[in-house]
Amino acid sequence: MRNVRSLITFLCIVAPMLMFGQSTYRATYDLTYQIDSTNVSSVQIERMILDFAEDVSVFKSYATHMKDSILQSNNPNALFGIPKSDFRYKIYKTNEQLISLYDYTAYKYELREDLPNLDWRLGAETKDILGYTCLSATTTFAGREYTAWYS
């Protein structure tokens, strides 16, 4: 039942992009992370994917993307060649909601959160980033202060 709900959620998010011909983009990158902050040798690298359009984005690991593609094919035995991901979830984001789908084989969870309105304060501080003069903007979220640089 959870798989059906996940499929319906996915179709509700992606189908409008396809129907209205919005441009979609994909960013593929290597994420370097440290599982144990007290163990410097626990650094890992995993390939990640971010698909995005004007009103929606989907974040997932490359391994999860490959697993989903193979499960939809006629050759599920090909799953044995795919490495396991440390990121066993997908995140769908619209302008209003953040939808996280967690897949722990026997257990699947869906978490929906309304996105808060962030109060960005534009600063006068500048910084040179790769030859671009960027300005700062700050906001507070979940008790932490965040700074973004834009040009």
DRENTIKOL-182518 format. One record per residue: residue in three letters; x, y, z of N, C-alpha, C in turn. Coordinates in steps of 0.001 Angstrom, whole numbers, plus 500000, padded with zeros to 6 digits. Atoms other than C-alpha are relative to their C-alpha. Example, Ala and Ser with C-alpha at 12.3 -4.5 7.8 and 13.67 -1.06 7.14 Angstrom:
// DRENTIKOL-182518
@r = ALA npx = 500890 npy = 498810 npz = 500000 capx = 512300 capy = 495500 capz = 507800 cpx = 500900 cpy = 501200 cpz = 500000
@r = SER npx = 499180 npy = 498810 npz = 499940 capx = 513670 capy = 498940 capz = 507140 cpx = 499230 cpy = 501090 cpz = 500730
// end
This chain:
// DRENTIKOL-182518
@r = MET npx = 500828 npy = 498804 npz = 500000 capx = 500000 capy = 500000 capz = 500000 cpx = 500873 cpy = 501260 cpz = 500000
@r = ARG npx = 499102 npy = 498850 npz = 499928 capx = 502866 capy = 502374 capz = 500829 cpx = 500634 cpy = 500265 cpz = 498636
@r = ASN npx = 499419 npy = 499834 npz = 501333 capx = 504394 capy = 501725 capz = 497383 cpx = 499025 cpy = 500697 cpz = 499069
@r = VAL npx = 501019 npy = 499360 npz = 500833 capx = 501123 capy = 502718 capz = 495732 cpx = 499912 cpy = 501481 cpz = 500343
@r = ARG npx = 500047 npy = 498597 npz = 499590 capx = 501006 capy = 505928 capz = 497769 cpx = 501227 cpy = 500750 cpz = 499512
@r = SER npx = 498778 npy = 499363 npz = 500478 capx = 504626 capy = 506664 capz = 496864 cpx = 499925 cpy = 500254 cpz = 498510
@r = LEU npx = 500140 npy = 499833 npz = 501443 capx = 503880 capy = 506114 capz = 493184 cpx = 499034 cpy = 501132 cpz = 499686
@r = ILE npx = 500978 npy = 498931 npz = 500222 capx = 500832 capy = 508378 capz = 493356 cpx = 500615 cpy = 501348 cpz = 500338
@r = THR npx = 499325 npy = 498755 npz = 499623 capx = 502851 capy = 511037 capz = 495182 cpx = 500975 cpy = 500418 cpz = 498912
@r = PHE npx = 499020 npy = 499707 npz = 501046 capx = 505596 capy = 510787 capz = 492563 cpx = 499298 cpy = 500513 cpz = 498748
@r = LEU npx = 500712 npy = 499586 npz = 501208 capx = 503101 capy = 511046 capz = 489690 cpx = 499368 cpy = 501380 cpz = 500157
@r = CYS npx = 500609 npy = 498677 npz = 499763 capx = 501373 capy = 514035 capz = 491266 cpx = 501038 cpy = 501107 cpz = 499915
@r = ILE npx = 498945 npy = 498984 npz = 500039 capx = 504693 capy = 515847 capz = 491476 cpx = 500606 cpy = 500103 cpz = 498611
@r = VAL npx = 499288 npy = 499998 npz = 501272 capx = 506299 capy = 514823 capz = 488187 cpx = 499073 cpy = 500202 cpz = 498808
@r = ALA npx = 500921 npy = 499899 npz = 501142 capx = 503235 capy = 514585 capz = 485893 cpx = 499740 cpy = 501441 cpz = 499568
@r = PRO npx = 500196 npy = 498623 npz = 500456 capx = 502554 capy = 518351 capz = 485923 cpx = 501203 cpy = 500551 cpz = 499240
@r = MET npx = 498815 npy = 499534 npz = 500721 capx = 506156 capy = 518962 capz = 484851 cpx = 499965 cpy = 499505 cpz = 498559
@r = LEU npx = 500017 npy = 500580 npz = 501333 capx = 505713 capy = 516624 capz = 481899 cpx = 498855 cpy = 500560 cpz = 499166
@r = MET npx = 501174 npy = 499540 npz = 500735 capx = 502231 capy = 517836 capz = 480943 cpx = 500153 cpy = 501437 cpz = 499525
@r = PHE npx = 499912 npy = 498589 npz = 500357 capx = 503087 capy = 521519 capz = 480894 cpx = 501328 cpy = 500353 cpz = 499350
@r = GLY npx = 498785 npy = 499797 npz = 500770 capx = 506448 capy = 521079 capz = 479196 cpx = 501045 cpy = 500870 cpz = 500678
@r = GLN npx = 498987 npy = 499207 npz = 499318 capx = 508505 capy = 522803 capz = 481859 cpx = 501368 cpy = 499390 cpz = 499753
@r = SER npx = 498635 npy = 500494 npz = 500121 capx = 512233 capy = 522528 capz = 481452 cpx = 500405 cpy = 499362 cpz = 501313
@r = THR npx = 499475 npy = 500660 npz = 498816 capx = 513749 capy = 520049 capz = 483852 cpx = 501508 cpy = 499886 cpz = 499849
@r = TYR npx = 498550 npy = 500021 npz = 499978 capx = 517381 capy = 519915 capz = 484844 cpx = 500455 cpy = 498925 cpz = 500974
@r = ARG npx = 499420 npy = 500991 npz = 499094 capx = 519625 capy = 517362 capz = 486516 cpx = 501407 cpy = 500434 cpz = 500378
@r = ALA npx = 498647 npy = 499777 npz = 499494 capx = 522639 capy = 518026 capz = 488706 cpx = 500461 cpy = 498680 cpz = 500618
@r = THR npx = 499400 npy = 501211 npz = 499448 capx = 524839 capy = 515000 capz = 489423 cpx = 501319 cpy = 500407 cpz = 500634
@r = TYR npx = 498796 npy = 499578 npz = 499293 capx = 527570 capy = 515426 capz = 491999 cpx = 500421 cpy = 498945 cpz = 501008
@r = ASP npx = 499481 npy = 500902 npz = 498978 capx = 529746 capy = 513536 capz = 494457 cpx = 499923 cpy = 500696 cpz = 501356
@r = LEU npx = 500138 npy = 499488 npz = 498642 capx = 528841 capy = 514111 capz = 498091 cpx = 501056 cpy = 499332 cpz = 500880
@r = THR npx = 499016 npy = 500515 npz = 499056 capx = 531720 capy = 513724 capz = 500546 cpx = 499464 cpy = 500271 cpz = 501402
@r = TYR npx = 500549 npy = 499855 npz = 498657 capx = 530563 capy = 513088 capz = 504097 cpx = 500774 cpy = 499113 cpz = 500964
@r = GLN npx = 499298 npy = 500751 npz = 498967 capx = 531931 capy = 511776 capz = 507372 cpx = 498960 cpy = 499415 cpz = 500940
@r = ILE npx = 501022 npy = 500684 npz = 499203 capx = 529791 capy = 509181 capz = 509141 cpx = 500214 cpy = 500240 cpz = 501495
@r = ASP npx = 499664 npy = 499859 npz = 498583 capx = 531593 capy = 509477 capz = 512509 cpx = 500927 cpy = 501209 cpz = 500154
@r = SER npx = 499218 npy = 498768 npz = 499887 capx = 532803 capy = 512968 capz = 513392 cpx = 501274 cpy = 499827 cpz = 500828
@r = THR npx = 498799 npy = 500235 npz = 499193 capx = 535363 capy = 511490 capz = 515813 cpx = 501004 cpy = 499083 cpz = 499304
@r = ASN npx = 499135 npy = 500921 npz = 500734 capx = 536883 capy = 509154 capz = 513198 cpx = 500257 cpy = 500564 cpz = 498601
@r = VAL npx = 499691 npy = 499354 npz = 501274 capx = 538613 capy = 510965 capz = 510328 cpx = 500090 cpy = 499005 cpz = 498846
@r = SER npx = 499932 npy = 500993 npz = 501077 capx = 538935 capy = 507704 capz = 508381 cpx = 498614 cpy = 499505 cpz = 499576
@r = SER npx = 501360 npy = 500420 npz = 500365 capx = 535126 capy = 507352 capz = 508166 cpx = 499418 cpy = 500837 cpz = 498864
@r = VAL npx = 500460 npy = 499174 npz = 501117 capx = 534929 capy = 509727 capz = 505185 cpx = 499535 cpy = 499103 cpz = 498861
@r = GLN npx = 500599 npy = 500755 npz = 501100 capx = 532712 capy = 508381 capz = 502406 cpx = 499665 cpy = 500958 cpz = 498863
@r = ILE npx = 500422 npy = 499217 npz = 501162 capx = 531834 capy = 509580 capz = 498900 cpx = 498876 cpy = 499235 cpz = 499321
@r = GLU npx = 501113 npy = 500625 npz = 500711 capx = 528520 capy = 508892 capz = 497190 cpx = 499474 cpy = 500957 cpz = 498941
@r = ARG npx = 500547 npy = 499200 npz = 501102 capx = 527130 capy = 510102 capz = 493878 cpx = 498523 cpy = 500276 cpz = 500278
@r = MET npx = 501372 npy = 499570 npz = 499728 capx = 523884 capy = 512082 capz = 494264 cpx = 499406 cpy = 500645 cpz = 498750
@r = ILE npx = 500724 npy = 499401 npz = 501120 capx = 521241 capy = 513379 capz = 491852 cpx = 498989 cpy = 501002 cpz = 500554
@r = LEU npx = 501044 npy = 499027 npz = 499709 capx = 519112 capy = 516511 capz = 492069 cpx = 499328 cpy = 500347 cpz = 498683
@r = ASP npx = 500815 npy = 499629 npz = 501159 capx = 516376 capy = 516800 capz = 489426 cpx = 499147 cpy = 501180 cpz = 500424
@r = PHE npx = 500785 npy = 498842 npz = 499597 capx = 514661 capy = 520164 capz = 489411 cpx = 499396 cpy = 500720 cpz = 498809
@r = ALA npx = 500705 npy = 499149 npz = 500953 capx = 512240 capy = 522388 capz = 487536 cpx = 499555 cpy = 501227 cpz = 500783
@r = GLU npx = 500392 npy = 498744 npz = 499358 capx = 510551 capy = 525666 capz = 488376 cpx = 499307 cpy = 499789 cpz = 501347
@r = ASP npx = 500824 npy = 500159 npz = 498801 capx = 508155 capy = 524291 capz = 491022 cpx = 500234 cpy = 498720 cpz = 500784
@r = VAL npx = 499812 npy = 501285 npz = 499330 capx = 509535 capy = 520907 capz = 492064 cpx = 501460 cpy = 499577 cpz = 499892
@r = SER npx = 498663 npy = 500592 npz = 500068 capx = 512790 capy = 519157 capz = 492901 cpx = 499939 cpy = 498614 cpz = 500641
@r = VAL npx = 499919 npy = 501361 npz = 499476 capx = 513709 capy = 515535 capz = 493609 cpx = 501475 cpy = 499714 cpz = 500286
@r = PHE npx = 498639 npy = 500301 npz = 499556 capx = 516840 capy = 514575 capz = 495580 cpx = 500086 cpy = 498520 cpz = 500332
@r = LYS npx = 499811 npy = 501415 npz = 499703 capx = 518153 capy = 510990 capz = 495690 cpx = 501438 cpy = 499613 cpz = 499686
@r = SER npx = 498670 npy = 500503 npz = 500326 capx = 521321 capy = 508954 capz = 495557 cpx = 499960 cpy = 499362 cpz = 498612
@r = TYR npx = 499906 npy = 500631 npz = 501315 capx = 522529 capy = 507640 capz = 492214 cpx = 499660 cpy = 498510 cpz = 500110
@r = ALA npx = 500305 npy = 501421 npz = 499793 capx = 522321 capy = 504084 capz = 493619 cpx = 498495 cpy = 499778 cpz = 500119
@r = THR npx = 501456 npy = 500101 npz = 499886 capx = 518658 capy = 504632 capz = 494546 cpx = 499345 cpy = 500197 cpz = 498639
@r = HIS npx = 500510 npy = 499761 npz = 501351 capx = 517992 capy = 506017 capz = 491068 cpx = 500161 cpy = 498738 cpz = 499141
@r = MET npx = 499757 npy = 501217 npz = 500778 capx = 519573 capy = 502921 capz = 489479 cpx = 499101 cpy = 498863 cpz = 500477
@r = LYS npx = 500861 npy = 501049 npz = 499446 capx = 517656 capy = 500596 capz = 491816 cpx = 498571 cpy = 500165 cpz = 499506
@r = ASP npx = 501360 npy = 499745 npz = 500473 capx = 514349 capy = 502228 capz = 490893 cpx = 499855 cpy = 499669 cpz = 498517
@r = SER npx = 500045 npy = 500275 npz = 501441 capx = 515162 capy = 501989 capz = 487181 cpx = 500004 cpy = 498503 cpz = 499725
@r = ILE npx = 499919 npy = 501445 npz = 500211 capx = 516066 capy = 498304 capz = 487407 cpx = 498720 cpy = 499316 cpz = 500458
@r = LEU npx = 501248 npy = 500603 npz = 499518 capx = 512964 capy = 497465 capz = 489449 cpx = 498864 cpy = 500182 cpz = 498998
@r = GLN npx = 501026 npy = 499770 npz = 501014 capx = 510855 capy = 498935 capz = 486639 cpx = 500286 cpy = 499229 cpz = 498715
@r = SER npx = 499629 npy = 500750 npz = 501204 capx = 512707 capy = 496852 capz = 484031 cpx = 499566 cpy = 498544 cpz = 500144
@r = ASN npx = 500320 npy = 501425 npz = 499959 capx = 512281 capy = 493188 capz = 483214 cpx = 501154 cpy = 499155 cpz = 500509
@r = ASN npx = 498825 npy = 500727 npz = 499538 capx = 515615 capy = 492243 capz = 484800 cpx = 500373 cpy = 500390 cpz = 501429
@r = PRO npx = 499686 npy = 499625 npz = 498620 capx = 515477 capy = 492641 capz = 488589 cpx = 501276 cpy = 499347 cpz = 500524
@r = ASN npx = 498744 npy = 500624 npz = 499562 capx = 518534 capy = 490326 capz = 488878 cpx = 501167 cpy = 500960 cpz = 499894
@r = ALA npx = 498921 npy = 499017 npz = 500150 capx = 520646 capy = 493300 capz = 487797 cpx = 500223 cpy = 500798 cpz = 501282
@r = LEU npx = 499838 npy = 499297 npz = 498716 capx = 520109 capy = 494711 capz = 491320 cpx = 501249 cpy = 499549 cpz = 500742
@r = PHE npx = 498861 npy = 500528 npz = 499256 capx = 522948 capy = 492510 capz = 492552 cpx = 501291 cpy = 500746 cpz = 499698
@r = GLY npx = 498797 npy = 499263 npz = 500341 capx = 525503 capy = 494735 capz = 490809 cpx = 500028 cpy = 501428 cpz = 500501
@r = ILE npx = 500087 npy = 498607 npz = 499547 capx = 524383 capy = 497992 capz = 492436 cpx = 500437 cpy = 500104 cpz = 501459
@r = PRO npx = 499587 npy = 499834 npz = 498594 capx = 526156 capy = 499187 capz = 495589 cpx = 498860 cpy = 500574 cpz = 500838
@r = LYS npx = 501024 npy = 499453 npz = 499097 capx = 523985 capy = 499979 capz = 498605 cpx = 500331 cpy = 501450 cpz = 500323
@r = SER npx = 499852 npy = 498591 npz = 499674 capx = 523433 capy = 503609 capz = 499404 cpx = 499885 cpy = 500212 cpz = 501499
@r = ASP npx = 500191 npy = 499584 npz = 498614 capx = 523890 capy = 505186 capz = 502828 cpx = 498787 cpy = 500924 cpz = 500121
@r = PHE npx = 501136 npy = 499071 npz = 500029 capx = 521058 capy = 507526 capz = 501777 cpx = 498803 cpy = 499254 cpz = 499432
@r = ARG npx = 501101 npy = 500854 npz = 500420 capx = 517993 capy = 505301 capz = 501662 cpx = 498681 cpy = 500775 cpz = 500040
@r = TYR npx = 501200 npy = 499178 npz = 500055 capx = 515514 capy = 508060 capz = 501056 cpx = 500033 cpy = 500860 cpz = 498754
@r = LYS npx = 500143 npy = 499026 npz = 501085 capx = 514234 capy = 510418 capz = 498377 cpx = 499272 cpy = 501187 cpz = 500596
@r = ILE npx = 500667 npy = 498798 npz = 499520 capx = 513160 capy = 513982 capz = 498980 cpx = 499375 cpy = 500709 cpz = 498815
@r = TYR npx = 500740 npy = 499245 npz = 501004 capx = 510493 capy = 515634 capz = 496848 cpx = 499632 cpy = 501338 cpz = 500621
@r = LYS npx = 500304 npy = 498674 npz = 499466 capx = 510086 capy = 519376 capz = 497291 cpx = 499196 cpy = 500782 cpz = 498976
@r = THR npx = 500790 npy = 499074 npz = 500801 capx = 507358 capy = 521587 capz = 495915 cpx = 500122 cpy = 501367 cpz = 500663
@r = ASN npx = 499952 npy = 498676 npz = 499373 capx = 506816 capy = 525253 capz = 496697 cpx = 499345 cpy = 500005 cpz = 501378
@r = GLU npx = 500731 npy = 500018 npz = 498736 capx = 504573 capy = 524240 capz = 499608 cpx = 500430 cpy = 498907 cpz = 500971
@r = GLN npx = 499744 npy = 501144 npz = 499129 capx = 505758 capy = 520872 capz = 500925 cpx = 501332 cpy = 499339 cpz = 499724
@r = LEU npx = 498829 npy = 500858 npz = 500079 capx = 508763 capy = 518726 capz = 501619 cpx = 499505 cpy = 498591 cpz = 500304
@r = ILE npx = 500473 npy = 501374 npz = 499840 capx = 507989 capy = 515010 capz = 501135 cpx = 501221 cpy = 499088 cpz = 500000
@r = SER npx = 498862 npy = 500905 npz = 499869 capx = 510578 capy = 512515 capz = 502376 cpx = 499481 cpy = 498569 cpz = 499992
@r = LEU npx = 500370 npy = 501412 npz = 500090 capx = 510258 capy = 508852 capz = 501392 cpx = 501204 cpy = 499169 cpz = 500439
@r = TYR npx = 498931 npy = 500834 npz = 499443 capx = 512369 capy = 506449 capz = 503479 cpx = 499731 cpy = 498546 cpz = 499640
@r = ASP npx = 500153 npy = 501385 npz = 500440 capx = 512965 capy = 502908 capz = 502181 cpx = 500984 cpy = 499121 cpz = 500751
@r = TYR npx = 499179 npy = 500928 npz = 499232 capx = 514276 capy = 500370 capz = 504691 cpx = 499542 cpy = 498567 cpz = 499720
@r = THR npx = 500390 npy = 501302 npz = 500522 capx = 513365 capy = 497283 capz = 502618 cpx = 498639 cpy = 499557 cpz = 500532
@r = ALA npx = 501272 npy = 500481 npz = 499473 capx = 510665 capy = 495835 capz = 504866 cpx = 499102 cpy = 501140 cpz = 500500
@r = TYR npx = 500761 npy = 498873 npz = 499465 capx = 509611 capy = 499238 capz = 506199 cpx = 500177 cpy = 501208 cpz = 499101
@r = LYS npx = 499962 npy = 498798 npz = 500822 capx = 508727 capy = 502268 capz = 504122 cpx = 499224 cpy = 501093 cpz = 500732
@r = TYR npx = 500603 npy = 498889 npz = 499279 capx = 507935 capy = 505647 capz = 505626 cpx = 499876 cpy = 501195 cpz = 499079
@r = GLU npx = 500189 npy = 498748 npz = 500726 capx = 506581 capy = 508868 capz = 504207 cpx = 499777 cpy = 501100 cpz = 501029
@r = LEU npx = 500107 npy = 498868 npz = 499087 capx = 507000 capy = 512174 capz = 506001 cpx = 499703 cpy = 501248 cpz = 499176
@r = ARG npx = 500377 npy = 498769 npz = 500698 capx = 505252 capy = 515343 capz = 504816 cpx = 500133 cpy = 501170 cpz = 500966
@r = GLU npx = 499820 npy = 498801 npz = 499181 capx = 506224 capy = 518753 capz = 506116 cpx = 499656 cpy = 501225 cpz = 499161
@r = ASP npx = 500218 npy = 498722 npz = 500669 capx = 504942 capy = 522186 capz = 505207 cpx = 501286 cpy = 500797 cpz = 500068
@r = LEU npx = 498778 npy = 499188 npz = 500018 capx = 507778 capy = 524465 capz = 504170 cpx = 499740 cpy = 501346 cpz = 500667
@r = PRO npx = 500183 npy = 498706 npz = 499335 capx = 508226 capy = 527525 capz = 506360 cpx = 500337 cpy = 501138 cpz = 499043
@r = ASN npx = 499592 npy = 498795 npz = 500723 capx = 508397 capy = 531021 capz = 504938 cpx = 501257 cpy = 500526 cpz = 500689
@r = LEU npx = 498748 npy = 499524 npz = 499430 capx = 512002 capy = 532053 capz = 505466 cpx = 500101 cpy = 501506 cpz = 499803
@r = ASP npx = 499852 npy = 498550 npz = 500044 capx = 512618 capy = 535707 capz = 506282 cpx = 501465 cpy = 500326 cpz = 499677
@r = TRP npx = 498632 npy = 499699 npz = 500428 capx = 515750 capy = 536495 capz = 504232 cpx = 500291 cpy = 501478 cpz = 500177
@r = ARG npx = 499541 npy = 498629 npz = 499833 capx = 517640 capy = 539655 capz = 505174 cpx = 501203 cpy = 500204 cpz = 499075
@r = LEU npx = 498922 npy = 499728 npz = 500947 capx = 519794 capy = 541067 capz = 502382 cpx = 501047 cpy = 500859 cpz = 500678
@r = GLY npx = 498915 npy = 499274 npz = 499362 capx = 523193 capy = 542238 capz = 503592 cpx = 500779 cpy = 500829 cpz = 498996
@r = ALA npx = 499161 npy = 499152 npz = 500852 capx = 525651 capy = 544787 capz = 502258 cpx = 501389 cpy = 499391 cpz = 499814
@r = GLU npx = 498680 npy = 500641 npz = 500072 capx = 528660 capy = 542491 capz = 502752 cpx = 500195 cpy = 499336 cpz = 498636
@r = THR npx = 499682 npy = 500632 npz = 501282 capx = 530372 capy = 541333 capz = 499558 cpx = 501149 cpy = 499025 cpz = 500172
@r = LYS npx = 498945 npy = 501010 npz = 499975 capx = 532657 capy = 538408 capz = 498802 cpx = 500272 cpy = 499577 cpz = 498558
@r = ASP npx = 499638 npy = 500462 npz = 501335 capx = 534550 capy = 537343 capz = 495683 cpx = 499971 cpy = 498469 cpz = 499994
@r = ILE npx = 500108 npy = 501453 npz = 500131 capx = 533539 capy = 533772 capz = 494697 cpx = 500177 cpy = 499649 cpz = 498530
@r = LEU npx = 499682 npy = 500422 npz = 501373 capx = 535159 capy = 532367 capz = 491545 cpx = 499909 cpy = 501151 cpz = 499001
@r = GLY npx = 499986 npy = 498849 npz = 500889 capx = 535531 capy = 535846 capz = 490086 cpx = 498703 cpy = 500794 cpz = 499972
@r = TYR npx = 501265 npy = 499273 npz = 499925 capx = 531960 capy = 536932 capz = 490880 cpx = 499932 cpy = 500763 cpz = 501312
@r = THR npx = 500233 npy = 499247 npz = 498779 capx = 531216 capy = 539697 capz = 493355 cpx = 498615 cpy = 499632 cpz = 500502
@r = CYS npx = 501262 npy = 500499 npz = 499452 capx = 528514 capy = 538205 capz = 495569 cpx = 499595 cpy = 500806 cpz = 501229
@r = LEU npx = 500576 npy = 499366 npz = 498816 capx = 526236 capy = 539742 capz = 498192 cpx = 499501 cpy = 498927 cpz = 500945
@r = SER npx = 500462 npy = 500974 npz = 499014 capx = 525112 capy = 538041 capz = 501391 cpx = 498510 cpy = 500181 cpz = 500283
@r = ALA npx = 501375 npy = 500003 npz = 499501 capx = 521641 capy = 537120 capz = 502584 cpx = 499979 cpy = 499004 cpz = 501159
@r = THR npx = 500039 npy = 500876 npz = 498827 capx = 520876 capy = 535583 capz = 505989 cpx = 498558 cpy = 499711 cpz = 500393
@r = THR npx = 501304 npy = 500374 npz = 499463 capx = 517946 capy = 533757 capz = 507527 cpx = 500217 cpy = 499079 cpz = 501184
@r = THR npx = 499959 npy = 500920 npz = 498870 capx = 517169 capy = 531720 capz = 510616 cpx = 499015 cpy = 498873 cpz = 499731
@r = PHE npx = 500859 npy = 501170 npz = 500182 capx = 515793 capy = 528200 capz = 510392 cpx = 500392 cpy = 498949 cpz = 501028
@r = ALA npx = 499796 npy = 501063 npz = 499008 capx = 515416 capy = 525542 capz = 513104 cpx = 501058 cpy = 500387 cpz = 501031
@r = GLY npx = 499088 npy = 499541 npz = 498963 capx = 517391 capy = 527658 capz = 515574 cpx = 501416 cpy = 500314 cpz = 499540
@r = ARG npx = 498664 npy = 499708 npz = 500524 capx = 520383 capy = 528188 capz = 513284 cpx = 499932 cpy = 501141 cpz = 499005
@r = GLU npx = 499881 npy = 498895 npz = 500958 capx = 521522 capy = 531172 capz = 511260 cpx = 500698 cpy = 499492 cpz = 498742
@r = TYR npx = 499424 npy = 500427 npz = 501275 capx = 522247 capy = 530562 capz = 507558 cpx = 500345 cpy = 501224 cpz = 499158
@r = THR npx = 499588 npy = 498946 npz = 500918 capx = 524131 capy = 532766 capz = 505103 cpx = 500103 cpy = 499416 cpz = 498608
@r = ALA npx = 499898 npy = 500388 npz = 501415 capx = 523738 capy = 532470 capz = 501328 cpx = 500688 cpy = 501133 cpz = 499261
@r = TRP npx = 499308 npy = 499011 npz = 500823 capx = 525898 capy = 534236 capz = 498769 cpx = 499420 cpy = 499944 cpz = 498598
@r = TYR npx = 500636 npy = 499962 npz = 501313 capx = 524334 capy = 535360 capz = 495505 cpx = 500612 cpy = 501109 cpz = 499167
@r = SER npx = 499469 npy = 499013 npz = 500911 capx = 525299 capy = 537341 capz = 492443 cpx = 498929 cpy = 500400 cpz = 499002
// end
